[in-house]
Amino acid sequence: MLTETGDTWAVVGLSNNEERAAHGVAEVLQRYGKRIVPVHPKAETVHGEQGYATLADIPFDVDVVDVFVNSQLAGRIADEAVAKGAKAVWFQLGVVDEEAYERTRAAGLDMVMNRCPAIEIPRLG
């Protein structure tokens, strides 16, 4: 099950903008015991966690890459997640890239597309 792949979630698109969905979802992930790692060009500290400009800049392993960018950019992020050695990629609601899905699965990663962990994790208990 995807939520059991690990506790470190890189949240791509997470900044201190409280109006963005990534901000609230990251807070929910923390409540469920996940370590969040903000990934945003500004590399801001969010929810008490140091941010990084890119996935490649993170100096430790991540388990899940949660993608809050538009569909046109999501495939590149999925490829970066594979290169980073992540175990899974999660494309948020509205983020769809079928080719990236196929590449990511072919690389051996779990992949969820067009869903939100803040909705799915509570359902799983």
LINSULVEN-V913006 format. One record per residue. N is the residue number from 0. RES is the residue in one letter. SS is DSSP state (~ for helix, > for strand, _ for the rest). PHI is phi in whole degrees, -180 to 180 (* if undefined). PSI is psi in whole degrees, -180 to 180 (999 if undefined). Layout:
n->(N	N)
res->(RES	RES)
ss->(SS	SS)
phi->(PHI	PHI)
psi->(PSI	PSI)
This chain:
n->(0	1	2	3	4	5	6	7	8	9	10	11	12	13	14	15	16	17	18	19	20	21	22	23	24	25	26	27	28	29	30	31	32	33	34	35	36	37	38	39	40	41	42	43	44	45	46	47	48	49	50	51	52	53	54	55	56	57	58	59	60	61	62	63	64	65	66	67	68	69	70	71	72	73	74	75	76	77	78	79	80	81	82	83	84	85	86	87	88	89	90	91	92	93	94	95	96	97	98	99	100	101	102	103	104	105	106	107	108	109	110	111	112	113	114	115	116	117	118	119	120	121	122	123	124)
res->(M	L	T	E	T	G	D	T	W	A	V	V	G	L	S	N	N	E	E	R	A	A	H	G	V	A	E	V	L	Q	R	Y	G	K	R	I	V	P	V	H	P	K	A	E	T	V	H	G	E	Q	G	Y	A	T	L	A	D	I	P	F	D	V	D	V	V	D	V	F	V	N	S	Q	L	A	G	R	I	A	D	E	A	V	A	K	G	A	K	A	V	W	F	Q	L	G	V	V	D	E	E	A	Y	E	R	T	R	A	A	G	L	D	M	V	M	N	R	C	P	A	I	E	I	P	R	L	G)
ss->(_	~	~	~	_	_	_	>	>	>	>	>	_	_	_	_	_	_	_	_	~	~	~	~	~	~	~	~	~	~	~	_	_	_	>	>	>	>	>	_	_	_	_	_	_	>	_	_	>	_	_	>	_	_	~	~	~	_	_	_	_	_	_	>	>	>	>	_	_	_	~	~	~	~	~	~	~	~	~	~	~	~	~	~	_	_	_	>	>	>	>	_	_	_	_	_	_	~	~	~	~	~	~	~	~	~	_	_	_	>	>	>	_	_	_	_	~	~	~	~	~	~	~	~	_)
phi->(*	-59	-70	-97	-76	158	-108	-107	-114	-80	-107	-81	106	-83	-134	-83	-74	-67	-84	-85	-59	-58	-63	-70	-65	-62	-64	-64	-58	-62	-61	-92	84	-87	-86	-102	-128	-66	-125	-161	-52	-77	51	-77	-80	-131	51	81	-112	-59	-96	-134	-72	-142	-60	-63	-76	-71	-87	-146	-72	-121	-92	-127	-109	-98	-107	-114	-122	-69	-57	-67	-98	-64	-60	-64	-66	-61	-64	-66	-65	-62	-63	-73	90	-63	-92	-155	-128	-126	-90	-67	-51	86	-100	-135	-153	-61	-66	-64	-59	-64	-63	-66	-64	-63	-81	95	-92	-72	-146	-125	-132	63	-142	-122	-64	-67	-92	-76	-60	-60	-65	-79	79)
psi->(139	-39	-11	3	-14	173	-2	114	115	122	101	121	2	123	-173	5	103	-13	-12	145	-35	-35	-48	-39	-41	-38	-41	-44	-42	-41	-29	17	10	142	126	147	108	132	113	146	-29	-15	44	151	126	136	35	4	134	134	160	149	-33	165	-41	-25	-16	122	19	170	147	148	-46	138	113	119	114	49	166	161	-32	-27	-15	-37	-41	-40	-40	-42	-39	-36	-41	-47	-33	-20	20	159	-22	156	138	112	125	173	130	-7	112	129	95	-38	-41	-38	-49	-43	-43	-45	-41	-28	-3	8	151	151	132	138	139	39	163	125	-27	-22	-44	-43	-47	-32	-32	-15	999)
